[in-house]
């Protein structure tokens, strides 16, 4: 696997974290007790900040996670807090946690996989039933630190104090929903430790890659995007993608839609051009593939799928266009559904390809259920990238960007403002513009993913997250694309 790019913050899988610990202890001579003391100190600090009135109860298991909890208990006691240590490896009763000021989950560590067994399962249940804030030690018990998978019940924390570096499972659902706020605690592993190579959290440093317009450049040098989509009753999606591409900096945007819907698209667009293609009752037909191929000859990228619909002819058109286009291609929405069970068709392409499915669309592509994708998001994003040879952007609050044979980049997410119709089309147009500017597909998808989030946050600051619409995100793209 290739090294992580410098614009992500490394996320350590369990095996990578074990390697870093072992290197520090065995090769650098750092006493294991020192690492645990630093971990416990950080955990104590986070616990004290989260605590309300009442005793601080620390539920410990075996191994290093429990050891970290015991260190935190000692330090908090020395600072004058009322602390009670509870053994989670013994039969556990919910009543033991009533009236807590805070509960610390120090049951299971980063090496845990599968479903917790009794009596740990009862301890997890009891932690979740009480009302006090919960602080998780390194990773919420029951969450797979490497993948975010949750096979049974798992602790739901208000904050997770994780050590040395964060873990993928704290940022990928369903684990992300259990982790709460994540605070990274430095524990004294020296510089030069084995590095993570499998996953990273997209940082704002990626925005430095954004290609700026040159004073002597032309609209064509700024990037030409062709948006192919639309159908009778579905003109908003290609319009949103086209407007987004323009606001993201593309110099010239064309929209290819079925002939009868072209007037509706023209009413919505001012700066972008439209072209009517052959249709069958307002839907694309295979006869339009040659038109798309011609339009793509002058384009830097093509966005295929927004609003294309599921008519048989439109689906055949989408498959034909995907193969015919010889420039970077982004496929979204029903352009993806046209390839259900046929991900290998994208391997016929020579130019870069980006696929932007949500969970249901990825399920159709892989011929598995939506719930299966939701439970194993990292696994299925990586699988789709390998099968298709494309960069796969699995959308969500924890959007995952996976490329074949390489690491994954994960969005920090954190805004409900994107939970509204049309924001997926905005993302498609945004990434399409970056591809048209000549960016590498993985970099374009990752930059676009973060800029999309930042734009939504900016729109939410102005309007409130419950009132943001897709058009507001488009207007905020300049803020989302600006490195602070």
VOPAFI-890093 format. One record per residue: residue in three letters; x, y, z of N, C-alpha, C, O in turn. Coordinates in steps of 0.05 Angstrom, whole numbers, plus 5000, padded with zeros to 4 digits. Each point is the difference from the previous one (the first is absolute). Layout:
<torfis>
AlaXYZXYZXYZXYZ;...
</torfis>
This chain:
<torfis>
Unk501749765000498350245000501850255000502050015014;Unk497250194970501650244999499850165025498149975016;Unk503850214989500050165024497750205000498950074979;Unk500350015045497950205002501050274990502350075004;Unk496050084982500750274991500450185024498949955022;Unk502550274975500650175023497750185007500150165019;Unk497749834966497750165006497849855016497850105002;Unk502949675008498249865019501449975027502450005001;Unk496049995020501049935026499849705004497849894998;Unk504449975007500049715000498149885021499850115022;Unk498849684970498349855018501249725002500549874980;Unk499950045044501449755005498149775004498450005018;Unk501849794964498649765005501349865024502250075009;Unk496449735002501049865025502849894996501750045018;Unk498849834960502649884996502250224997502249965010;Unk497150264978501950224997500650135028502350085005;Unk495749935012500450115026501749815017501750105015;Unk497949644982501649815015503050024991501849995016;Unk498650064958502750024990501450255011502349995007;Unk496250234995501150255011500749965030502150095008;Unk496149785007500649955028502549835003501750055016;Unk498449734969502249815002502650134993502049955013;Unk498050224966502450144992501050185023502450015005;Unk495850145007500850185022501249845023502050095012;Unk496849694995500849845023502549844995502050015015;Unk498049844962502249814995502450124986502249925005;Unk497450284978502250124986501050275011502350074996;Unk495950075016500850275011500350005030500850205012;Unk498549575001500549985029498150165017500650065023;Unk497150014966498050155016498549805018498849814990;Unk501350225036498649815018497050004994498850214997;Unk500149555002497149984995498450155021497950114995;Unk503149895030498750145022499850304994498150135008;Unk503949984979500050284993497850074980498650205003;Unk501149624977497950044981497249995013498350174995;Unk501449645024497449975013499550245019497850095002;Unk504350015011499750235017499150244985498250155008;Unk503049904968499250224984497249974989498550194999;Unk500849564994497249954990498050065023498050124995;Unk502649785029498250045022499850295008497850095008;Unk504450064990499950295005498150144981498450175008;Unk501949774966498250124981497149935004498250164998;Unk501449585008497349915005498850145024497750085000;Unk503949965021499150145024499250284994497950105009;Unk503750044974499450274993497350024986498450185006;Unk501249654974497550004985497649935018497950124997;Unk502549695021497949925018499250235019497650055004;Unk504450095007499450225018498450224986498250125011;Unk502549934963498650214985497149924994498350184998;Unk501249575000497349914993498249955025497649984997;Unk503650015027498649915024498050215009500550244999;Unk497249665011498150165014500149935029501949895010;Unk495950185005499949945028499649705004498549874986;Unk503050025034499749725006502749864997501950124989;Unk498349645021502549854999500849934971498349964983;Unk504350035013501149924974500349705000501549895016;Unk497049974967500149715000501549904975499350074977;Unk502749775027501749904979499749704998500749855018;Unk498250064959499449724996502349884984500450074977;Unk501049745036502549904987499749714992498549845013;Unk503050094967500349724991502849915004501650135015;Unk499249664972502749905002501750144979499050134982;Unk503649835020501850114979500750295004499350125020;Unk501949994959501050285001497850205003500350215013;Unk497449744975497750195002499250035029499650225010;Unk500149555004499450025029502250135015499550145019;Unk503049804973502350135014500050304997500550145020;Unk498849964957499850294995497850115019500450225011;Unk497449644991497850095018500950015029499250185014;Unk502449624995500950005028501950245005499950125021;Unk501849944960501850235003498350265002500650165017;Unk497449864966498350245001498650025027499850225011;Unk499349554999498650005026501950095022499250165017;Unk503249754983502050085021500550304998500050145020;Unk500449964956500750294997497650185007500350215013;Unk497349704980497650165007499650005030499250205012;Unk501349575001499849995029502050185014499350135019;Unk503149884970502050185011499350294997500850175016;Unk497549894964499150284996497550065016499050224999;Unk500149595018497850065018497349914990498050055014;Unk501849824963497449914990499249745015501749845008;Unk495750134995498949755011500049804977498550034981;Unk503149765020500349814978499349725010500849915021;Unk497749954962499449725005500749834976499150064978;Unk502649735026500749824978498349765001499749875021;Unk499150074957498149764998501249804981501050074978;Unk498949685029501249784984497949914980498049875007;Unk502450194967498149934980500249714992498449904984;Unk503649955026500349724993498449825019499949764997;Unk498750365023498349865018497150074994499550204988;Unk498649635020497150064995499450285008500750105022;Unk497950044960499750295002497150085002498349884986;Unk501150315031497250105004499950294995501750165008;Unk496149934978499750284992500150195024501050224999;Unk497849685023499850175024502750105011500150205014;Unk502049664979502650085009501050274988501850125010;Unk496849974969500850254987498250235005500550224991;Unk497349745024498150215006501350235015501649965018;Unk497850284973501050245013502850074995501250165014;Unk500049734965502850064993500350284989498250114987;Unk504150015018500750254988501049964972499650174982;Unk501749615013500949914974500649705002500649905021;Unk499249974957500749714998502249974979499850104978;Unk502449775030502249954982499849714991499949815016;Unk500150154957500049734988502949924994501250104981;Unk499949735036502749904996500049694999501649875012;Unk496450034973499649714998501649874978501549815006;Unk498250284970501249864977501750204984499250234997;Unk503049694993501950174986499849984970498149904988;Unk504150204998500050024971500249734987499349974976;Unk501649835038500249734988497549844999499949784989;Unk497950335022497549855001498749974973500050194984;Unk498949575011498449944976497749835007500149845019;Unk497750184966497749825004498050125020499750245002;Unk498949585012497950085018500949955029501149795006;Unk498550415012500949965028498449775013497649964995;Unk503849895021498849785015499350085028501050205010;Unk497449645004499450055028502649945016501549824994;Unk498850335028498350205011500450284988498750195008;Unk503249844973500650264989497650114986499550255000;Unk498949584987497750104985498050135019498850204993;Unk500949695031498250125020501050275010498550185005;Unk504249834998501250265009499650214979499450235007;Unk500849704967499550194978497150095001499450244997;Unk498849575006497250075001499450195023498650204997;Unk502649755027499550175023501150284996498750195007;Unk503649834980501250274995498150164982499650245004;Unk499249624976498250144982497350075012498650184990;Unk500749695031497350055012500050235019497950125004;Unk504449965007500150225019500250274986500750004976;Unk498950215038499750274987502550175002500050224988;Unk502049705026502450175003501750004974499849814985;Unk501850395011501850004977501949775001500949915022;Unk499849984955501849774998502550084986499950134978;Unk502449805033502650044987501149734993500349835018;Unk500350124957501249754991503050025000501250204992;Unk500149595018502949985001501049874974499649764996;Unk501650404987501249924974498049944979500250124978;Unk497849725027497949944981497549905016500449855019;Unk497250224973497749905015499849704999500349884978;Unk499349995044499949715001497849904982497750095002;Unk503049714982498149894980500450104972498949894982;Unk502750325015500650124974502749894990501949995015;Unk498149924960502549914988501650254992499250164983;Unk503149875030501650244996501050034972500550234991;Unk499949554994501150014973497950064979500750114979;Unk496849825026498050024979497550165008498550084982;Unk501049965043497550135009497749815002497850085006;Unk502649664988497849815001499249945029501650005018;Unk495849964985498849945026498349754997497950014988;Unk503049765023498649754996497849955019498249844995;Unk501850305028497949985020499750275013500350204988;Unk499149805038499850255015502850125004501949855003;Unk498250414996502650145005499450255016497950124998;Unk504149965017499850245017499550254983501350034979;Unk496950145030499550254986501350225018499050065021;Unk503150054969501650205016499450284992499250064977;Unk501050125042499950294994502750094989500150184983;Unk502149705026502650074991501849755002499749845018;Unk502150134963501949785000502850125002500850164984;Unk500749755037502850085003501649774987500349795012;Unk500950264965501549804986502950075000500850235001;Unk500949564997502950045007501849994975499749834982;Unk502250355018502150044979498850124975501050204990;Unk496949674999498750114976497249884999499449815015;Unk498950314969497349904999499949744983501949934987;Unk495849945014499649744987497850024979498150155004;Unk502049694975497950024979497249955012498150134992;Unk501749685026497349935011498750225015497649995006;Unk503950225002498850235014498850204980498750195009;Unk501849774966499250204980498249874978499150144982;Unk500649605019498349864980497649885015500349875020;Unk497450174969497549895012499949704996501049894980;Unk497849975039498550115023501750085023499050125019;Unk503649824981501750075023500150295006500150085023;Unk499850094956500150295004497750095017500350185017;Unk497349704980497750085016500349935029498750115017;Unk503149704989500549925028502350165013500250005025;Unk501550134959502450115011499650285012501650085017;Unk496450074974499750285009502450164991501149964978;Unk499650245038502350174993502649845005500249865020;Unk501650164962502549855002502350185008500550204986;Unk500849745036502450155008502449815000500049795011;Unk502150304974502549844998501950075023500650245004;Unk500349565010501850035022502949914992500349774992;Unk501650415010502849934995501149845024499850095023;Unk501349674972500849835022503049955001501049845016;Unk500650304967502949995002501349804982502349935005;Unk496349994974501349834979501950194984499050194989;Unk503649755010501850184986499450034970498749844988;Unk502450385001499850044971501549774986502049905011;Unk497150044965501349784985498649745004500949804989;Unk496950195025498649755004498849904974499550174982;Unk499949575015498749914976497450164995498550055019;Unk501150024956497850174993497649854991500249774990;Unk497550355012497549894989500150034970501150204989;Unk497849614996500150014971497349944987499750014976;Unk498349915041497549904989497850214998498349994982;Unk501750215036497850195000500950265013501850015016;Unk496950214975500650265012497550184999498249964984;Unk501750235034497850195002500750244983502150125004;Unk496249954978500650224981500350265016498150085015;Unk504150054982500650255015499850244980500149964976;Unk499650285035499750234983502450064983499950164982;Unk502449705025502450034983499549934971501350094982;Unk496749735013499449924973499150234983500450004975;Unk498550215037499150234984502250154986499650144981;Unk502949825028502350124987500449894972501450124984;Unk497449655010500349874974498150134979500349944976;Unk497850225032498150114982501350174978501550185006;Unk498049754968501350154978498750274996497750024993;Unk503850195012499050274997500250094971501749914985;Unk496550275007500150114973502450184996500750165018;Unk500649814959502250174993499150264987498049994985;Unk503350245020499150254987499949984970498350134988;Unk503549725000500149984971498349774989500149944976;Unk498549925042498549764991497450074986499150235000;Unk499749564988497550034986497949835014500649855018;Unk496950184973497849845012500549704996499349845016;Unk502050094962500549724994502249905018500049775008;Unk502050394998502249925017499149985029501249865016;Unk496650284991498949985027498549745005499249945022;Unk500249914956498749755003497349994986498350175005;Unk501449644977497449964986498649765011501249785000;Unk496450255009498449785011497549964983498750194993;Unk500749565001497549924987498449845020500949795009;Unk496750314998498249865018497949864982498650134985;Unk501249615018498249844984497949875018500749855018;Unk496850234979497949905017497450114993499550084977;Unk498749935043497450124996498049814986500849834985;Unk496750215020497849864988497550155006500050195016;Unk497849724973497450145005499449995030499749785012;Unk500050455000499550025028502450005018499850045024;Unk502649924964502549995016502050194988502249924992;Unk497250345008501850204988501750135022502050134994;Unk497249855031501550135021502749895005501950155004;Unk498449594994502649875006502250094981502150085010;Unk497549904963502250094983500550305003502350104996;Unk495650055010500350295004501850065024501850174998;Unk497649695024501750035024502949934995501850145008;Unk498649644978502849914994501450214983502350065004;Unk496350054976501250194982500750265015502150114996;Unk496049985020500550255015502349965020501750185004;Unk498449595008502249945019502750004986501950115010;Unk498249764966502550004985501050284993502450065002;Unk495750114991500750274993501050165025502050144999;Unk496649835023500850145025502649895010501550145014;Unk499149614981502549885009502450084982502349925006;Unk497250234973502250114985500349904972501950094986;Unk496449735005500149914972499550244982498250165005;Unk503349874973499750234983497849984980499050204990;Unk500249555004497949964979498549755007501249795003;Unk496250234999498349775008497849964979498650194994;Unk501249574996497849934982498249785013501049845016;Unk496550174978498149815011498749854977498850134982;Unk501349615017498849844979497549865012500349835018;Unk497450244972497549905011498249914977500550084977;Unk497549755028498149934979498750264988499450185015;Unk500249824959499050244986497650135013500150245003;Unk497849615004497650135011500450145026498450185007;Unk503649755009500450135025502050234999500550145020;Unk500649914957502050214997498950275007501450165014;Unk496249924978498950265008499950045030500550225010;Unk498749575005499850035029502850045012500350165019;Unk501749714970502850035010501050284993501350135016;Unk498049974960500950274992498950215018501350215005;Unk496349755005498850205018501550015027499950215013;Unk501449584994501449995026502950094998501250075021;Unk499949934955502950064997500450254984498650064981;Unk503550095027500850244986502749974987500450044976;Unk501649885041502849994990500649744986501949994984;Unk496649805020500649744988498449974974497850114997;Unk503349734985498849944974498549735001500749835016;Unk497250144968498649754999499949894972500250154980;Unk499449595018499649874974498049785003500149845018;Unk498050164964497949805000500949754985500950024977;Unk498749755035500849754988497649834991497850065010;Unk502549744973497849834992498649895025501349945020;Unk496150034978498549905024497849814993499349964976;Unk499749915044497749824998498150085023500449925023;Unk497650244970498150105019501350155023499249975024;Unk502850194970501350175020502349875014501050115020;Unk499949654971502249875013502249964979499549974976;Unk503050025033502349944983499649734986498849825011;Unk502450154965500049754986502949944991501650194998;Unk499049564995502749944990500950174976502450024996;Unk495750094989500750164977501650255008501350124984;Unk498549965041501450245009502949965008501450195006;Unk499549564995502749945008502050154982502050105010;Unk497549894964501950134982500250305006502150124997;Unk495750015010500050295007501850055025501550185000;Unk498249645020501650045024502949964993501750145010;Unk498949664974502849954992501250244986502350085005;Unk496150054978500950244986500550235020502050144998;Unk496149915020500350215019502449965019501350195008;Unk499349564998502249945018502750054987502050025015;Unk498150004959502650044987501450265009502450015000;Unk496050195007501150265009499950035030500750215010;Unk498449585004499550035028502449905016501649834991;Unk498650275034502049905019498849785017501549845011;Unk495850154991498749805016497149994993498850204990;Unk500049575015497149964995498849905026501149825014;Unk496650304993498449915023497549864988498450124987;Unk501349625019497949844988498149895021500849875019;Unk496650194978498049875016498050175014497749905004;Unk502850355004498150155016497350034985499950124979;Unk498049775033497350024988499549844975498150054986;Unk503649755008499849864975497649814999499149934978;Unk500049995045497749825001500649714996502349934993;Unk495749905010500449714998498649874977499749755000;Unk499450414980498949874976502149824987502450065002;Unk496749734986501949814988502050134981502449955001;Unk496550224982501750144980502050185013502350024991;Unk496950125030501850185014502249845014502350105001;Unk497049675010502149845013502049894980502449995005;Unk496649934972501849904979501850234990502349974995;Unk496550275003501450244992502350055020502350064992;Unk497149925034502050065020502449804998502350085003;Unk497149674992502249804998501750064975502449985001;Unk496250094977501550064976501750255002502350004990;Unk496650205023501550255003502449975017502150114995;Unk497649735027502349955018502449884986502250075006;Unk497349754975502149874986501150194978502450004995;Unk495850154992500850164977501750255008501850084985;Unk497750035039501450245008502949935006500649825015;Unk501250344974502949945002501450215018502550024999;Unk496050125017501150205018499249925028498349825003;Unk502850305018499249945027497050015003498750184990;Unk500249635025497149965001499149975029501249845015;Unk496850304993498749965026497249894995498550114983;Unk500749685031497549874996498450015026501149935021;Unk496450164978498450045024497249904994499249964977;Unk499250015044497149964999499349774981501149785002;Unk497050274980499149784982502149924980499749794987;Unk502450375009502249904985501449775014501049824986;Unk498950185040501049775016498149774998500849774997;Unk496750285006498049795000500049854973499349764999;Unk501550374980500249874974502249795000500049824983;Unk501850195037502249815001499749805023501949885009;Unk495650095001499549825022501049724993499249884980;Unk502650015037501149744995502049994977500849784992;Unk500050454997501850014977502350195005500850144982;Unk500249875042502250185006502449964983501550184994;Unk498949574997502349944983500050154973502150024988;Unk495550085004499950154974501850255001501050084979;Unk499350035045501750245002502949944994501550194994;Unk499349565008502849934994500650024970502349994992;Unk495650044992500550034971500950284993500950064978;Unk499050125042500850284995503050035005501249875017;Unk500050314968502950075004500350245017502050025015;Unk496250174983500250255015499049965029498549805005;Unk502250385013499249975028496950005003498650144985;Unk500549725035497149985006499550045029501549905017;Unk496550264990499150045028497149925002498350094984;Unk501149745035497249925005499250115027501549995020;Unk496050124982499250145024497349885010498050155000;Unk502049605009497549885009499350075030501850055016;Unk495649944990499349985029499749705005500449844983;Unk498850095041500049725009498249824982500849784993;Unk496850325001498249844983501149954972499849784990;Unk501450434999501149984973502449815000500449844982;Unk501350185039502349815001499049725004501249814989;Unk496750155026498849745003499249884974500449764994;Unk498350414989499249904973502449934983500049804986;Unk502150375016502449944984501349745008500949854983;Unk499150095043501349765010498049775003500849775006;Unk496750284989497949805003499849895028499949765005;Unk500250425015499649945028497950205011499550204987;Unk499449745036498050175012501250265011502450025006;Unk495950184995500850265011501049975029502050135007;Unk496649715009500849965027502849885002501550065019;Unk499149764963502749875000502150224994502149995013;Unk497450194968501950214995500350185025502250085007;Unk495549995005500150185023501649885023501350155015;Unk498649594988501449875022503049964995501649975019;Unk499250044956502849954992500950204979500849924978;Unk499150335029500450214980502850004988500450014976;Unk501749975041502749994990500549774981501150024978;Unk498049745031500449764984498850034972501349934980;Unk496250175019498750014974501050224982500049984976;Unk500850245036501250224984502649904987500450044976;Unk501249825039502549894989499449794979501449994980;Unk496749845025499349794981499150124974500949914978;Unk497450295023499050134975502350134985500049994975;Unk501950135039502350124986501649794986500950044977;Unk499649735036501549794987498649884976501349964979;Unk496150005023498549884978499850184976500049914977;Unk499750355028499550194978502650134989500050104978;Unk502149895038502450154992499650305003501650154989;Unk496349945025499350285002500550105029500249845018;Unk499950424985499950125026497150005009498350104985;Unk501149795038497349985010499650195023501549995019;Unk496450174979499350195021497449915013497850054989;Unk502449805033497649915014499050225018501250065020;Unk496550064972499050245013498849945027498949785005;Unk501250425012498949995027501350225017501750154990;Unk497549875035501450195017502949925003501750175006;Unk498949574990502749905001501049924972501249794996;Unk498250384984500749934972502849884998501950105010;Unk498249674976502449854997500950024971498549944982;Unk504050145013501150014974502149784997502150015014;Unk497449794969501749774997501049984972498550044981;Unk504149895016501049964973501249724999500949895021;Unk499249994956501049724998502849975010501850154992;Unk498649665026502749945010501350215017502449985006;Unk496150225002501150225015498550055026498249855007;Unk502750355008498650075025497350134995499350074977;Unk499249965044497550144999500350275014501450025020;Unk497150184970499950265013497150035010498149954986;Unk501650145039497450015014499350285007501750155010;Unk495949934984499150275005499550045030499149825014;Unk501650424997499450055028497050045005499149985022;Unk499450084956497150035003499350215020501350215003;Unk496649735012499250175022498050224994499950195015;Unk498649784963498050204995497449874990500149864980;Unk497750195033497449914990498950164977498049934988;Unk503450295005499150174979499949864973498550094982;Unk503049695014500149864975497749804997499749874979;Unk498750105042497949804999497550124987497950035012;Unk502450054963497850114985500449944970502249964991;Unk495550044995500149914971501850194984500050245004;Unk501549634978501650154981502950045007501650074983;Unk499149885043502850055008501949794987502450064996;Unk496649704998501649814985500750104972502249954991;Unk495950184996500550124974502150225002501650044982;Unk498350115040502050215004502849885002501950104988;Unk498349685027502649865002501049904973502350034994;Unk495949864990500849904974501150224982502149974988;Unk496550265011501050224984502650115010501850084985;Unk498549935042502450105012502449834993502150104991;Unk497749645013502249824993500550004970502349984991;Unk495550044993500350014971501750244992501749984982;Unk497950255031501650244993502949955007501850094985;Unk498849785037502749955008501449804981502350044993;Unk496249764998501149824980500650154974502149954987;Unk496150235005500450154975502450195002501250074979;Unk499650005045502450175003502549835000502250115003;Unk497649634994502349834997501049875026502149895000;Unk496350125021500849885025499949704998498449884986;Unk503449995029499949715004497249925012498950155016;Unk500049634976497349925007499749975030498050095012;Unk503949785002499849975029500250265014498550055019;Unk503350134972500250265012497550174995499150145018;Unk499949854958497650164993497649915017498550165010;Unk501249574993497849905015500250085030498050065013;Unk504449934997500550065028499750305006498750085019;Unk502550084963499750295003497150084998498950165016;Unk499749734964497250074996498349915024498150155008;Unk502549625003498549915023500250195024498050075012;Unk504550024993500350185023498950284994498650115017;Unk501849994959498950274993497050005001498850205008;Unk500049584985497049975002499150035029498150145005;Unk503349735013499450025029500450285010498350115014;Unk504050014979500550275009498150204990499250195014;Unk499949784961498050184988497449975015498650205005;Unk500649555001497549965015500150125027498150125010;Unk504349865003500250125027499850314997498750125017;Unk502549994963499850294996497150094995499150205011;Unk499549644973497250074995498349975026498250165004;Unk502549645012498549955025500550235020498250075015;Unk504250044985500650225018498250244993499350165018;Unk500149874957498450234991497049955003498550185008;Unk500649574987497249954998499049815023497649995005;Unk504249875008499249795018499949744985499149994977;Unk501949795035500249744985497449894990499949854981;Unk497950225033497449894991498850154977497949924989;Unk503350295002498950174979501750014975499450154981;Unk502749705018501850004977498849844977499149775005;Unk501050334971499249854976502549974983502050135004;Unk497749694976502349954983501250254987502450034997;Unk495850154994500950244988501750185018501850144992;Unk497649845034501650155020502849895002501950165003;Unk498449584994502649885001501650084975502450065002;Unk496349964975501450094976501150285004502350064994;Unk496050125017500950285004502350025020501550194999;Unk498749615019502150015021502549854991501949995015;Unk498249904961502349864991502650165001502149895006;Unk497950374987502550155002501249995028502450005003;Unk495950015018501049985027501049715005502149975014;Unk496549834976500949735004502649934986501449825009;Unk499350334970502449944985502450185008502149994988;Unk497550175032502150195008501549895024498849945021;Unk503850044977501749905021500250225021500850234994;Unk498649715031500050205021502850035012500450165018;
</torfis>
